[in-house]
Amino acid sequence: MKLKGTLHFFEQLLYPLKCLKCGAYIDPDTVDPCSLEACFCDRCMAAGFYPMAAPFCPKCGAKVQQGAAGNHRCEACVKTPLVLDRVRAVAEYKGITKEAIQLFKYHSKLAVARVFEHLLFQAFLAYYATARIDLIMPIPLHRKKLRQRGFNQAYLVIRNFVKLYQHHFGQRPLWRIDSGSLVKLKQTPSQTGFDIEQRKCNLNNAFKVVSQKTIDNQHILLIDDVFTTGATCNEAARELLNHGAEKVDALVLART
């Protein structure tokens, strides 16, 4: 125990825990290493964390007004139904969640990946643990974007899902992670600032199934960071369904 404590002391001396946003020091003994508080100081956490809680649309997962009927779809889903079966999210895309995702994706603050992985797995347990899932697929990046960024954020937040599942249930899952059967062929510009029709056009024929045998008759869970209009996940789901998938759901870190 003394050796472990000494090693811990020197680890904190050499690599002190700092807020990913402002650089303030964080006392590691006062925070859960799998919480956002391990990545952001109290002042930055004041931006707020907003877990996605009911009531939300049973189809697309969008927040709806308090008192809305639980089984009724939102207006957007009535007007333009998704091919996705259902979408679920960890949190609303605002406050510290929004800032953390942007730091993660655009500034390579990879320390937050462990926290996102934990939060996403808790959401997986809540919404999909008893559902039939055959494949879990991170939304792929175009190879040029992957080279530029150096990582696929959707993959990083699920790479240890099998270990987490084994630890939680004491056995291996029936599903597996597949990051190769779906690829992104079309290098699309950022969706930021686009309306829903522009987003759809931007992503038309962007994805391609490269192994139909793998996804044939499968129930697939797509993973992404942010779900806004749903154009990205929906287009990926359309490609999968057109090539034999039986059902496609989506689980995301944040929902606007």
N, C-alpha and C positions, 0 to 999 in steps of 0.2 A: 504493500500500500504506500509506503514511504517513497519507493522508487517511482510509482505511478504518479504520486502527488508532485514529486520533484520535476518529472518530465512535463506534467501539465503546467507547472509554474513557468518553466523555461519556454514552453510552447507559446504561452500567453505573452511572455516577455518579448519573444522574437516576432510573433505574429499576433498582435493584439486585435481584438474584434472591433471593427469600425463600422459605422453607419455607411451604407453604400451610397447614400445621397449626399450627406453633408460632411462625412468623415469623422464625426464625433465618436469618442470611445464608448464601447458598450461593455458592461461587466458580464462576462460569460456565465458567471455563477448565478445570475439573477434571471436568466432567460432560458426558454426551451429552445434547443438548437434547431428544432423543426418548425419554429414559429417565425413569423415576420419580424417579431421583436429581436430576433437574433441577427437581422440584417439592417434594421432601421432603429434609430434612437427614438426616445419618447417624443421629442419635438416633431420629428418627421412622421411618426406614427399618428400624430394628431390629425393628419389628413383624413384618417378614418378608413376602416376596413368594412366593406358592406357585403356580407355573405348573401348569396342568392337564396332568398327565402320566399315561401308562398305568400301571396298568390302569384303564380306565373302561368303563362300559356302552357298547356300540357303537351303541345306539339313542338313549338320552337323555343320554349323556356324564357320568353321575354316577360319582364315584369308587367303585371296588369294592376288596375286599380283595386284597392281594398274593397272586398265585398263582391268582386266578380265571381261568377259561377265557376267552380273548379274544373269542370269538364268541358267548358266552352273555349274554343280556340280564339286567339286574338284576331283583330281585324286584318292584319297583314297575312295571317295564315288562311283566312277565309278567302281573301282576294287572290292571293298567289301562294297556293299550297307548296310546301317543300317536298322534295322526293325523299328527304331524310325522314325516318320514322319518328324520332324525337331527339331533342337537343336538351342537354343539361349543362349547367355551369357552376363553377365554384363560387364566384362572386360577381358583383356588378363591376363594370369597367369604369371605375372612378376612384378617387382617393388614393390611398397608398398602393392599391392593386394596380391601377393604371401606371403609376410612376415606377413600380417595381418591374412590370412587364416591359416598359420602354427601356429601362436600364439594362434589363436582361437581354433583350433583342438587339438594341442599337449601340450599347456601350459594353457589351460582353461581361456584365456583372454576373458571372456564372454561379457565384455563391448562393444566389437566390433560387437556383434550380432545385436544390434539395428541399427547400421550403415548399416550392410549387408542387414538387413531386408528392410530398406528404399531403398537401391540401387536395390535390387531384385524386389521390388514392382514397382519401376519406369520402370524397364525392362519388367515386366509383363504387365504394361499399354501399353508400346510401341509395344509389340509383340502379346499379347494374350487377351487384354481387349475386343476385338470385336469377338474373336474366340469362338467357342463352347467348353467349358470346363465343365465337370461334376464333376471330382474329381481332387484334387491336392494332390499328394502323395510324401512325403519325402522318399528318398532312405533309407530303413531300415538298421540298424546295427545288427550284430549277438548279441544275448543276452549277451554273455561274453564280447564282445567289449563295449557294452553299459554299463555294470556294471563297467568296468575298466575306461572308459572315464567319465561316469556320465551323459552324455547327447548325444543326436543325433544332430549334428550340422545342418543337413538338416532340421530338424523339428524346431529348434530354430529360423531360419531365415524366417519361414513362419507362426509361431504360431499366429501372430496378423494380418494376411492378411485380415481376415473378417472385423476387425475393420478399417483397412486402406481403404478397399474397401467402407465400409459404409460411412466413412468420406469423401472420394473422390466423390462418386456418390450419396450419400444421400439415399441409399437403400441397402438391403442385397444382396449378390451375389447369382446367381443360382447354383454355384458350392459349394462344401464343402471340407474341409480338411479331408483326410482319412489316418491315420497312423497305421491302424490295419489290413487291408485286404491283405497286402503283407508283408511277413516276410523273413528274411535271415536265412536259416537253416544251411548253410555251413560257418564255420569260416575260412575265407581265409586270407593268409598272405598278407602283404602290396604289392600293385601293383608296387611300386617304383622299377625301374630297370628292369622290365619285358618288353619284346617286345609284340607286339599285339597278337601273337599266344599264348604266355605264359599267357597273361591276360585273354584271352578267356577260356583257359583250367582251369585257376585258379578259374573262376567264373561259370564253367559249373554246372548247377543244383543247384546254390547257393540260388536262390529265390523260394518262394512258395506262391501261392495264397491260402488264407485260407477262403475266402468268395467269391466264384465265382458269386453268385447272386448279390453281391454289384457292381462288376465291369463289368458285362455282358452288352454289347452294349454301354459302356461308353467311352467318350473321356477323356483321363487321361493326366495330366501334372505332370511329375516327377520333383522333385527338388533335386539337389545335389550341392556340393561345387565346385569340380573341374572336368572338362571333358577333358581327355587326348586322349586316343584312343576311348573312348566311351564304353569300354567293360562292365563296371558296369551298366550304364543306359540302354545299349542295351540288356543285359541279363535280366534285370528286365522287360523291355518292352516286350521281347520275351515271358516271363512267363505270363504276363498280356494278351497279344494278343492270346496266346494259350488257355487261359481260358475265352475268350469271349469279351475282350475289343475291341472296334471298331478302336480306334486310340490312339497312345501314342506319346506325345511330351516330350521334356526336357528343363528345364530352369535352368541354373547353374550360380554360382557366377563368375567363371573364366574358360576360355578355353585356352589350350596350343596351 
